[in-house]
């Protein structure tokens, strides 16, 4: 796609109405436009699917399944893949998921950024391989250029770092940051994921940052066994709590609600994860 005047390297400029322009002046920071929710989703069917697939693929994790489900939502609901920067709204060119991984499971272990580009023909199998490959690099202490750049700044005194950060913000607002830095930055991804289930925590509220272009943060809690009353009977179910934070400027509340419903539907029909992430998903209600 040819870049037009006003476009960024990572996004296409969208027209804004008068209300949006005024709103962006009144509440210009992303942190001022946060909406967030905690959603408990029944993942009983997903657990059955995982237990079955794990027999043939020992590298598969729940995080891989959740990442694929969220990718399918992003492709089915493209308005989610927008961002606002410097008072202007853009449609992001690529779907990218990011997360922070520790080099080791110790208190003092370092953390490195990982950003995955999700292609339209990806499935749970290919996304699982991408995540596993990137985590393996992290365990081998192979940081990205973004990690290496930030690590290099620690030699400077605080007042110098403040000046550098001011320059970086200016360059980012005007799409002048080097591509090597933004490609590996979690703050320039479509969705930032935090897998809290791996440390036995529930989903939590996580703030957005005013730097970069990231508009969505999702925290994934631990899968827990509960007992629910269904059709007058006590039944064992498995649930997972999701903390979702979005920039309300990228779409409206009705659209967001439909996106959450779609995520829940996909997790309750996990065979959909084997389809391409760009395959259209229609919610079929039980009769």
VENZI-V481324 format. One record per pair of residues at least 4 apart in sequence whose C-alpha atoms are under 6 Angstrom apart, sorted by the first residue. I is the first residue (numbers start at 1). GAP is how many residues later the second one is. D is the distance in Angstrom with one decimal. If there is no record, write none. Layout:
# VENZI-V481324
I,GAP,D + I,GAP,D
This chain:
# VENZI-V481324
6,7,5.9 + 7,5,4.8 + 7,6,4.8 + 10,82,5.9 + 10,83,5.6 + 11,79,5.4 + 11,80,5.2 + 11,81,4.2 + 11,82,5.0 + 12,78,5.2 + 12,79,5.1 + 13,77,4.5 + 14,75,5.6 + 14,76,5.3 + 16,4,5.9 + 19,4,6.0 + 23,4,5.8 + 24,4,4.7 + 24,63,5.6 + 27,5,6.0 + 29,181,6.0 + 30,180,5.3 + 31,177,5.7 + 33,214,5.4 + 33,215,5.6 + 34,212,5.6 + 34,213,5.0 + 35,210,5.6 + 35,211,5.4 + 36,208,5.4 + 36,209,4.2 + 37,206,5.8 + 37,207,5.4 + 38,204,5.6 + 38,205,4.6 + 39,202,5.6 + 39,203,5.1 + 40,200,5.6 + 40,201,4.2 + 41,198,5.5 + 41,199,5.4 + 42,196,5.9 + 42,197,4.4 + 43,195,5.5 + 43,196,5.2 + 44,193,5.7 + 44,194,4.8 + 45,223,5.5 + 46,221,5.9 + 46,224,5.7 + 50,4,5.8 + 54,4,5.3 + 63,4,6.0 + 64,64,5.2 + 68,56,5.6 + 72,205,4.5 + 73,4,5.8 + 74,4,5.7 + 75,203,5.2 + 81,11,5.6 + 81,109,5.9 + 82,8,5.6 + 82,9,4.5 + 82,10,5.4 + 82,168,5.7 + 83,6,5.8 + 83,7,5.4 + 83,130,5.6 + 83,132,5.8 + 84,4,5.4 + 84,5,4.3 + 86,87,5.5 + 95,23,5.5 + 95,95,5.8 + 96,20,5.4 + 96,21,4.4 + 96,22,5.6 + 96,93,5.2 + 96,94,5.0 + 97,18,5.7 + 97,19,5.2 + 97,92,6.0 + 97,93,6.0 + 97,94,5.0 + 98,16,5.5 + 98,17,4.2 + 98,88,5.3 + 98,94,4.8 + 98,95,6.0 + 99,15,5.5 + 99,93,5.7 + 99,94,5.1 + 100,12,5.7 + 100,13,4.8 + 101,10,5.5 + 101,11,5.6 + 102,8,5.7 + 102,9,4.4 + 103,6,5.9 + 103,7,5.6 + 103,35,5.7 + 103,36,4.8 + 104,5,5.5 + 115,69,5.7 + 120,157,5.7 + 120,158,5.1 + 121,155,5.0 + 122,4,5.7 + 122,154,5.4 + 122,155,5.8 + 123,151,5.5 + 123,152,5.8 + 123,153,5.0 + 123,154,5.9 + 124,4,5.9 + 124,149,5.5 + 124,150,5.6 + 129,4,6.0 + 137,5,5.2 + 138,4,5.4 + 143,4,5.6 + 145,4,6.0 + 146,35,4.9 + 146,38,5.5 + 171,5,4.6 + 171,6,5.3 + 172,4,5.8 + 172,5,5.4 + 179,4,5.9 + 187,25,5.0 + 187,27,5.1 + 188,24,5.2 + 188,25,4.8 + 188,26,5.1 + 189,25,5.3 + 190,24,5.7 + 191,25,5.0 + 191,26,5.7 + 192,25,4.7 + 193,24,6.0 + 193,25,5.0 + 193,26,5.8 + 194,25,4.6 + 195,25,5.0 + 196,5,5.2 + 196,24,5.6 + 196,25,5.1 + 197,4,5.4 + 197,24,4.4 + 197,25,3.6 + 200,22,5.4 + 201,20,5.6 + 201,21,5.7 + 202,19,3.9 + 202,20,5.5 + 203,16,5.2 + 203,17,5.1 + 203,18,4.2 + 203,38,5.1 + 203,39,4.9 + 203,40,4.8 + 204,39,5.0 + 205,38,5.4 + 215,31,5.6 + 215,32,5.2 + 216,29,5.7 + 216,30,4.6 + 217,27,5.9 + 217,28,5.2 + 218,25,5.6 + 218,26,4.7 + 219,23,5.7 + 219,24,4.9 + 220,22,4.9 + 221,19,5.8 + 221,20,5.0 + 222,18,6.0 + 223,16,5.6 + 223,17,4.7 + 224,14,5.5 + 224,15,5.5 + 225,12,5.8 + 225,13,4.5 + 226,10,5.9 + 226,11,5.4 + 227,8,5.5 + 227,9,4.6 + 227,10,6.0 + 228,6,5.6 + 228,7,5.4 + 229,4,5.2 + 229,5,4.6 + 266,4,5.9
